[in-house]
Amino acid sequence: MNWNEFRKAHKGLSKTEMSDLWKKYKAGEYEYEEPQAEIDPNHGHDLDHIKEVEQEIKREEKEQKFLNRLNNKEQRSQAVRSITHYS
């Protein structure tokens, strides 16, 4: 691993901490282990990535309640009527 790869892998550390770890790495006293992704055993998907994406696309509470009404058969006609007869 070169210095640039090392820096990228240790983002968030202070310059001093990173420098100390780099010295240990070069001396063979520190071994970097790449973090393992949490993989869904049934489908092979990266669960951490899925969680990040879900947070990015999370809907506002009001919008989500409305969509939940659309997905509920008993309330669907009322929700659709509120779209078509918007006031």
SULHUPE-V727229 format. One record per pair of residues at least 24 apart in sequence whose ideal C-beta (glycine too) atoms are under 6 Angstrom apart, sorted by the first residue. I is the first residue (numbers start at 1). J is the second residue. D is the distance in Angstrom with one decimal. If there is no record, write none. Layout:
BEGIN
i:I j:J d:D
i:I j:J d:D
END
This chain:
BEGIN
none
END
